[in-house]
Amino acid sequence: MQFELTEEFIEQIEQYIANNDGDALKALLYDFHFADVAELLQELNHEEATYLVKLLDSEITSEALMELDDDFRERILDNLSPSEIADELDEMDTDDAADIIAELDDHIQKQVIDYIEDEDHAADIVDLLRYDEDTAGGLMAKELVRVKETWTVAGCVREMRRQAENVTRVHSIYVTDKHGKLKGRLSLKDLLTAPEKAHIIDIYIPKVDYVNVHTEAEDVARIMQKYDLEAIPVVDDEGILVGRITIDDIVDFIKDEAEKDYQMAAGISEDVEADDSIWQLTRARLPWLILALIGGFVSVSVLGTFSGAMTDHATLFFFVPLIAAMAGNVGVQSSAIVLQGLANDSLKGSLWQRLIKEVLLSLLNGFILSVILVIGGMLLLGMDFLFGLTIGISLISVIITAALIGTFMPIILDSRGIDPAMATGPFITTSNDICGILIYFTIAKLILGF
């Protein structure tokens, strides 16, 4: 039966905590899944959550901590001693433990590592801290099952049993040579059906997908998606097998990247959450708002250069919001398609082909929208043919221009190593507003004359 967190249950937990009734809490939460514990912790204040983390078994709380929001987890860790944090890390896979260590202050990190009982576990965590978090080395875990190609099947099974004690989930069995270089992978079926005295070198599969420790996390995600992998081994520059990346780590990375891109598209320059302080939220939002304000000033200046239209063609100004809105919408649509292609590595073909395709698409959309606008304007607003022609041509031109900006701006930014997500939201909307207004009044001036 699926767990459901109710107000009554939360109040019961809070009452037990207030009464310092640890035995009742342990009995109540004994069979809880770590994900349910994490959901419960998130509903408590950080002091109550800390109480539960200290009370419950680290096998559960260590997993629950990784499910919490970063800021909330940080507040809990601030209330734990270095030895208590080390107890939690002892139960975590090395990649998760390294992520926790990286969140701590430098002087706390060393104390926590010194308290970790398993010296090999501590050394693996320290090794992972060397890698950038957005690379394969930063994503990988040290826990895996590896066998040597020179072993017999019987010896391999004995060694696998020993190694599997420290591995939460065995996705694959990797084969190395005597120096630790990755040679291939071992099928469990082949292992079970082979004679006990057979050697691994005779039954392993030499073809295996792998990544280097310095491979970008986005490239790792593409490879695992393309080949439908649950896990992928990681090697160093000498080809030595040093770890593996599992699908849950990649899903977490993709989720984080999607949240960052979504916030950037919405005009938020930092990774923030609703519970962050006013200052943090202001610092994240203000830069893009300032950009939009500057863009607004430029738009006003552009309108000022066509002030002559106010005398004879004041109606033109009523269509400015429509033109600006269409430019922004088309630009965001185009950039969203390109961003998706860049993210999936599916953006193929030459730029000239994409240019021609985008122009033809924009011409078709612009023509249909212009016909609807002109006919509607003549029937509902009584505009004359020449004025309608001006609006129609302007709309087509603006849509084509906005589509081209929305298409090529992300490509240009990506080619220069800049996050192409910047080309959406306020950035592209503001630039298309300015271009749209300029094109609109320039065409109007040529046709209507003022």
Secondary structure by P-SEA (a helix, b strand, c coil): ccccccaaaaaaaaaaaaacaaaaaaaaaccccaaaaaaaaaaccaaaaaaaaacccaaaaaaaaaaccaaaaaaaaaaccaaaaaaaaaaccaaaaaaaaaaccaaaaaaaaaacccaaaaaaaaaaacccccccccccccbbbbbbccccaaaaaaaaaaaacccccccbbbbbcccccccbbbbaaaaaacccccccccccccccccccccccaaaaaaaaaaacccbbbbbcccccccccccaaaaaaaaaaaaaaaaaaaacccccccccccaaaaaaacaaaaaaaaaaaaaaaaaaaaaccccccccccccaaaaaaaaaaaaaaaaaaaaaaaaaaccccccaaaaaaaaaaaaaaaaaaaaaaaaaaaaacccccaaaaaaaaaaaaaaaaaaaaaaacaaaaaaaacccccccccaaaaaaaaaaaaaaaaaaaaaaccc
